[in-house]
Amino acid sequence: MKDLVTGATGFIGSHLVRSLVEEGRQVRALVRRGGDSDALRAIGVDVVQGDIIHPDTLPRALEDVGQVFHCAALVSDWGAWEDFRLANVVGVENVLGAATNAGVQRFIHLSTTDVYGFPRRPDGEDQPFVYRGWPYGDTKIEGEKVVWRYHRNYGLPVTVIRPANVYGVGSRSFVLEIGQLLKQGEMIRLGRGRPSAGLCSVQNLVTCILLAARTESAVGQAYNVTDDSPVSWSEFIDLLADRTGYEGPRVTLPRRVAYLAGALLEKAGNPARTGSRPLLTRMAVELFTADQSFSIAKARRDLGYRPSGSPAEAMDDMAAWLVQEVT
């Protein structure tokens, strides 16, 4: 039986695929038409063309598949609601339906701690979902609800992984975007406190995903995943600036001022008309100022998850990749 990875050409999916191949697994990747699959084919991955928003392309991808790792998603703090709904809700249900029909043995769904809505006191997996009116977090909630419905109604063996903020080589949303702003002198330090950023290295995340896939008792469970580190965004950005040689942020905005500015800039923008995001959004302000020290005690207890490494240890590789990629 093969392992199917959706989102296999993305940041997290590509790291997961390589780890599965290194374990000797037979891996199939669902790749959209026109997607760059050369790197996948080079390591022996079976590439199938398809798209999660087109259900008729999925049965072929699910043939002889035992486990599905659903990593495909639209991840951003800015964009059109319909785009997020298609990727994070409709696409999820399409893959779940195809997996149920194919009788897969496990379905690992990649969610996010954003479903908790950036609570004032982050805790474990029993926190309620909180809608914030932003397309990414809200559609991830809706997508996860669909996952649990398939588990309850059709007996699909699911496990949900909720990472916080994932970094590493290939991270375009955190590492590359921050690097571009640093190079252009436009990076702003948000908030005056230094709460934990909830950072999670992609290597730690992949380790936890694989542990969950091998643990039978993880069926029907959700797991928060972080490095369990107190490192703040301010410290992470300073490390990145130091290793790349870019100047660090020169301007600091208090959280309340930044949140108001984000709301005003969002009103001035139109995601349906332009793909560029405002300099600030409300979600970005929450992301960079909220305490995200979510508990990983459940993953430690159930899966034997033991995070290793730190942003400082990973920084040289990230900085080298960033300098090559930044424009």
Secondary structure as a PSIPRED ss2 file (coil, helix, strand):
# PSIPRED VFORMAT (PSIPRED V4.0)

   1 M C   1.000  0.000  0.000
   2 K E   0.000  0.000  1.000
   3 D E   0.000  0.000  1.000
   4 L E   0.000  0.000  1.000
   5 V E   0.000  0.000  1.000
   6 T E   0.000  0.000  1.000
   7 G C   1.000  0.000  0.000
   8 A C   1.000  0.000  0.000
   9 T C   1.000  0.000  0.000
  10 G C   1.000  0.000  0.000
  11 F H   0.000  1.000  0.000
  12 I H   0.000  1.000  0.000
  13 G H   0.000  1.000  0.000
  14 S H   0.000  1.000  0.000
  15 H H   0.000  1.000  0.000
  16 L H   0.000  1.000  0.000
  17 V H   0.000  1.000  0.000
  18 R H   0.000  1.000  0.000
  19 S H   0.000  1.000  0.000
  20 L H   0.000  1.000  0.000
  21 V H   0.000  1.000  0.000
  22 E H   0.000  1.000  0.000
  23 E C   1.000  0.000  0.000
  24 G C   1.000  0.000  0.000
  25 R C   1.000  0.000  0.000
  26 Q C   1.000  0.000  0.000
  27 V E   0.000  0.000  1.000
  28 R E   0.000  0.000  1.000
  29 A E   0.000  0.000  1.000
  30 L E   0.000  0.000  1.000
  31 V E   0.000  0.000  1.000
  32 R C   1.000  0.000  0.000
  33 R C   1.000  0.000  0.000
  34 G C   1.000  0.000  0.000
  35 G C   1.000  0.000  0.000
  36 D C   1.000  0.000  0.000
  37 S C   1.000  0.000  0.000
  38 D H   0.000  1.000  0.000
  39 A H   0.000  1.000  0.000
  40 L H   0.000  1.000  0.000
  41 R H   0.000  1.000  0.000
  42 A H   0.000  1.000  0.000
  43 I C   1.000  0.000  0.000
  44 G C   1.000  0.000  0.000
  45 V C   1.000  0.000  0.000
  46 D E   0.000  0.000  1.000
  47 V E   0.000  0.000  1.000
  48 V E   0.000  0.000  1.000
  49 Q E   0.000  0.000  1.000
  50 G C   1.000  0.000  0.000
  51 D C   1.000  0.000  0.000
  52 I C   1.000  0.000  0.000
  53 I C   1.000  0.000  0.000
  54 H C   1.000  0.000  0.000
  55 P H   0.000  1.000  0.000
  56 D H   0.000  1.000  0.000
  57 T H   0.000  1.000  0.000
  58 L H   0.000  1.000  0.000
  59 P H   0.000  1.000  0.000
  60 R H   0.000  1.000  0.000
  61 A H   0.000  1.000  0.000
  62 L H   0.000  1.000  0.000
  63 E C   1.000  0.000  0.000
  64 D C   1.000  0.000  0.000
  65 V E   0.000  0.000  1.000
  66 G E   0.000  0.000  1.000
  67 Q E   0.000  0.000  1.000
  68 V E   0.000  0.000  1.000
  69 F E   0.000  0.000  1.000
  70 H E   0.000  0.000  1.000
  71 C C   1.000  0.000  0.000
  72 A C   1.000  0.000  0.000
  73 A C   1.000  0.000  0.000
  74 L C   1.000  0.000  0.000
  75 V C   1.000  0.000  0.000
  76 S C   1.000  0.000  0.000
  77 D C   1.000  0.000  0.000
  78 W C   1.000  0.000  0.000
  79 G C   1.000  0.000  0.000
  80 A C   1.000  0.000  0.000
  81 W H   0.000  1.000  0.000
  82 E H   0.000  1.000  0.000
  83 D H   0.000  1.000  0.000
  84 F H   0.000  1.000  0.000
  85 R H   0.000  1.000  0.000
  86 L H   0.000  1.000  0.000
  87 A H   0.000  1.000  0.000
  88 N H   0.000  1.000  0.000
  89 V H   0.000  1.000  0.000
  90 V H   0.000  1.000  0.000
  91 G H   0.000  1.000  0.000
  92 V H   0.000  1.000  0.000
  93 E H   0.000  1.000  0.000
  94 N H   0.000  1.000  0.000
  95 V H   0.000  1.000  0.000
  96 L H   0.000  1.000  0.000
  97 G H   0.000  1.000  0.000
  98 A H   0.000  1.000  0.000
  99 A H   0.000  1.000  0.000
 100 T H   0.000  1.000  0.000
 101 N H   0.000  1.000  0.000
 102 A H   0.000  1.000  0.000
 103 G C   1.000  0.000  0.000
 104 V C   1.000  0.000  0.000
 105 Q C   1.000  0.000  0.000
 106 R E   0.000  0.000  1.000
 107 F E   0.000  0.000  1.000
 108 I E   0.000  0.000  1.000
 109 H E   0.000  0.000  1.000
 110 L E   0.000  0.000  1.000
 111 S C   1.000  0.000  0.000
 112 T C   1.000  0.000  0.000
 113 T H   0.000  1.000  0.000
 114 D H   0.000  1.000  0.000
 115 V H   0.000  1.000  0.000
 116 Y H   0.000  1.000  0.000
 117 G C   1.000  0.000  0.000
 118 F C   1.000  0.000  0.000
 119 P C   1.000  0.000  0.000
 120 R C   1.000  0.000  0.000
 121 R C   1.000  0.000  0.000
 122 P C   1.000  0.000  0.000
 123 D C   1.000  0.000  0.000
 124 G C   1.000  0.000  0.000
 125 E C   1.000  0.000  0.000
 126 D C   1.000  0.000  0.000
 127 Q C   1.000  0.000  0.000
 128 P C   1.000  0.000  0.000
 129 F C   1.000  0.000  0.000
 130 V C   1.000  0.000  0.000
 131 Y C   1.000  0.000  0.000
 132 R C   1.000  0.000  0.000
 133 G C   1.000  0.000  0.000
 134 W C   1.000  0.000  0.000
 135 P H   0.000  1.000  0.000
 136 Y H   0.000  1.000  0.000
 137 G H   0.000  1.000  0.000
 138 D H   0.000  1.000  0.000
 139 T H   0.000  1.000  0.000
 140 K H   0.000  1.000  0.000
 141 I H   0.000  1.000  0.000
 142 E H   0.000  1.000  0.000
 143 G H   0.000  1.000  0.000
 144 E H   0.000  1.000  0.000
 145 K H   0.000  1.000  0.000
 146 V H   0.000  1.000  0.000
 147 V H   0.000  1.000  0.000
 148 W H   0.000  1.000  0.000
 149 R H   0.000  1.000  0.000
 150 Y H   0.000  1.000  0.000
 151 H H   0.000  1.000  0.000
 152 R H   0.000  1.000  0.000
 153 N H   0.000  1.000  0.000
 154 Y H   0.000  1.000  0.000
 155 G C   1.000  0.000  0.000
 156 L C   1.000  0.000  0.000
 157 P C   1.000  0.000  0.000
 158 V E   0.000  0.000  1.000
 159 T E   0.000  0.000  1.000
 160 V E   0.000  0.000  1.000
 161 I E   0.000  0.000  1.000
 162 R E   0.000  0.000  1.000
 163 P E   0.000  0.000  1.000
 164 A C   1.000  0.000  0.000
 165 N E   0.000  0.000  1.000
 166 V E   0.000  0.000  1.000
 167 Y E   0.000  0.000  1.000
 168 G C   1.000  0.000  0.000
 169 V C   1.000  0.000  0.000
 170 G C   1.000  0.000  0.000
 171 S C   1.000  0.000  0.000
 172 R H   0.000  1.000  0.000
 173 S H   0.000  1.000  0.000
 174 F H   0.000  1.000  0.000
 175 V H   0.000  1.000  0.000
 176 L H   0.000  1.000  0.000
 177 E H   0.000  1.000  0.000
 178 I H   0.000  1.000  0.000
 179 G H   0.000  1.000  0.000
 180 Q H   0.000  1.000  0.000
 181 L H   0.000  1.000  0.000
 182 L H   0.000  1.000  0.000
 183 K H   0.000  1.000  0.000
 184 Q C   1.000  0.000  0.000
 185 G C   1.000  0.000  0.000
 186 E C   1.000  0.000  0.000
 187 M C   1.000  0.000  0.000
 188 I E   0.000  0.000  1.000
 189 R E   0.000  0.000  1.000
 190 L E   0.000  0.000  1.000
 191 G C   1.000  0.000  0.000
 192 R C   1.000  0.000  0.000
 193 G C   1.000  0.000  0.000
 194 R C   1.000  0.000  0.000
 195 P C   1.000  0.000  0.000
 196 S C   1.000  0.000  0.000
 197 A C   1.000  0.000  0.000
 198 G C   1.000  0.000  0.000
 199 L E   0.000  0.000  1.000
 200 C E   0.000  0.000  1.000
 201 S E   0.000  0.000  1.000
 202 V H   0.000  1.000  0.000
 203 Q H   0.000  1.000  0.000
 204 N H   0.000  1.000  0.000
 205 L H   0.000  1.000  0.000
 206 V H   0.000  1.000  0.000
 207 T H   0.000  1.000  0.000
 208 C H   0.000  1.000  0.000
 209 I H   0.000  1.000  0.000
 210 L H   0.000  1.000  0.000
 211 L H   0.000  1.000  0.000
 212 A H   0.000  1.000  0.000
 213 A H   0.000  1.000  0.000
 214 R H   0.000  1.000  0.000
 215 T C   1.000  0.000  0.000
 216 E H   0.000  1.000  0.000
 217 S H   0.000  1.000  0.000
 218 A H   0.000  1.000  0.000
 219 V C   1.000  0.000  0.000
 220 G C   1.000  0.000  0.000
 221 Q E   0.000  0.000  1.000
 222 A E   0.000  0.000  1.000
 223 Y E   0.000  0.000  1.000
 224 N E   0.000  0.000  1.000
 225 V E   0.000  0.000  1.000
 226 T C   1.000  0.000  0.000
 227 D C   1.000  0.000  0.000
 228 D C   1.000  0.000  0.000
 229 S C   1.000  0.000  0.000
 230 P C   1.000  0.000  0.000
 231 V C   1.000  0.000  0.000
 232 S C   1.000  0.000  0.000
 233 W H   0.000  1.000  0.000
 234 S H   0.000  1.000  0.000
 235 E H   0.000  1.000  0.000
 236 F H   0.000  1.000  0.000
 237 I H   0.000  1.000  0.000
 238 D H   0.000  1.000  0.000
 239 L H   0.000  1.000  0.000
 240 L H   0.000  1.000  0.000
 241 A H   0.000  1.000  0.000
 242 D H   0.000  1.000  0.000
 243 R H   0.000  1.000  0.000
 244 T H   0.000  1.000  0.000
 245 G C   1.000  0.000  0.000
 246 Y C   1.000  0.000  0.000
 247 E C   1.000  0.000  0.000
 248 G C   1.000  0.000  0.000
 249 P C   1.000  0.000  0.000
 250 R C   1.000  0.000  0.000
 251 V E   0.000  0.000  1.000
 252 T E   0.000  0.000  1.000
 253 L E   0.000  0.000  1.000
 254 P C   1.000  0.000  0.000
 255 R H   0.000  1.000  0.000
 256 R H   0.000  1.000  0.000
 257 V H   0.000  1.000  0.000
 258 A H   0.000  1.000  0.000
 259 Y H   0.000  1.000  0.000
 260 L H   0.000  1.000  0.000
 261 A H   0.000  1.000  0.000
 262 G H   0.000  1.000  0.000
 263 A H   0.000  1.000  0.000
 264 L H   0.000  1.000  0.000
 265 L H   0.000  1.000  0.000
 266 E H   0.000  1.000  0.000
 267 K H   0.000  1.000  0.000
 268 A H   0.000  1.000  0.000
 269 G C   1.000  0.000  0.000
 270 N C   1.000  0.000  0.000
 271 P C   1.000  0.000  0.000
 272 A C   1.000  0.000  0.000
 273 R C   1.000  0.000  0.000
 274 T C   1.000  0.000  0.000
 275 G C   1.000  0.000  0.000
 276 S C   1.000  0.000  0.000
 277 R C   1.000  0.000  0.000
 278 P C   1.000  0.000  0.000
 279 L C   1.000  0.000  0.000
 280 L C   1.000  0.000  0.000
 281 T C   1.000  0.000  0.000
 282 R H   0.000  1.000  0.000
 283 M H   0.000  1.000  0.000
 284 A H   0.000  1.000  0.000
 285 V H   0.000  1.000  0.000
 286 E H   0.000  1.000  0.000
 287 L H   0.000  1.000  0.000
 288 F H   0.000  1.000  0.000
 289 T H   0.000  1.000  0.000
 290 A C   1.000  0.000  0.000
 291 D C   1.000  0.000  0.000
 292 Q C   1.000  0.000  0.000
 293 S C   1.000  0.000  0.000
 294 F C   1.000  0.000  0.000
 295 S C   1.000  0.000  0.000
 296 I C   1.000  0.000  0.000
 297 A H   0.000  1.000  0.000
 298 K H   0.000  1.000  0.000
 299 A H   0.000  1.000  0.000
 300 R H   0.000  1.000  0.000
 301 R H   0.000  1.000  0.000
 302 D H   0.000  1.000  0.000
 303 L H   0.000  1.000  0.000
 304 G C   1.000  0.000  0.000
 305 Y C   1.000  0.000  0.000
 306 R C   1.000  0.000  0.000
 307 P C   1.000  0.000  0.000
 308 S C   1.000  0.000  0.000
 309 G C   1.000  0.000  0.000
 310 S C   1.000  0.000  0.000
 311 P H   0.000  1.000  0.000
 312 A H   0.000  1.000  0.000
 313 E H   0.000  1.000  0.000
 314 A H   0.000  1.000  0.000
 315 M H   0.000  1.000  0.000
 316 D H   0.000  1.000  0.000
 317 D H   0.000  1.000  0.000
 318 M H   0.000  1.000  0.000
 319 A H   0.000  1.000  0.000
 320 A H   0.000  1.000  0.000
 321 W H   0.000  1.000  0.000
 322 L H   0.000  1.000  0.000
 323 V H   0.000  1.000  0.000
 324 Q H   0.000  1.000  0.000
 325 E H   0.000  1.000  0.000
 326 V C   1.000  0.000  0.000
 327 T C   1.000  0.000  0.000
